[in-house]
Amino acid sequence: MKLLAWIVALVVSVSHSPAFAQKVDPSRVPEEQRSKLGLYVLPKETPAFVKSQGGRVLFLDVRTRAEAQFLGMADGVDALVPYVEFQEFMTDWDDNRGFYKLEPFSDFAPEVERRLKAKGLTKNDTILLICRAGERSSRAADLLQSLGYTKVYTVLNGFEGELSAKGRRNVNGWKNDGLPWSYELDRNKMYFPR
């Protein structure tokens, strides 16, 4: 009986360790990366978090198709589902951000739903989102939450991380944490208009 109690205590303590609990203090998350659900995963914890979900997780890259094409993608991502996209002809400029204007992407929610169903998951299963630096993924998480999704996590600092004082994305994020990624893209994971 003591052995059984010890085994149960060990399992409970392991399942509540930081690698599985993914507890991030929301007050320490930069405002632009905060989501309404307040569910966050640090890049280094992401592989263990995904594994802990026992296959009941959809890991989505919500960057633009151009970002995936030219900057690569994180290993383990199930699909690229852009939250916003560049205009087809890139004719408008965003003065605040200093690059071509991004447009809301009307296919985002239907494509998330399609990818979820293809994996045999529901709106109550875990969805994990990654973008360039954590801002778009938090807005995408808020949109999904408003549509009834209940467990939408974001990868803090995203794929490339925050800007350093020198204006480079070399502070944190997936790539800067040394996690696996590749320029080689899997066509089955890419977004195509349907």
Summary of the structure (lengths in Angstrom):
residues: 194
radius of gyration: 17.7
end to end distance: 58.1
largest distance: 71.5
contacts: 562
relative contact order: 0.19
helix: 37%
strand: 17%
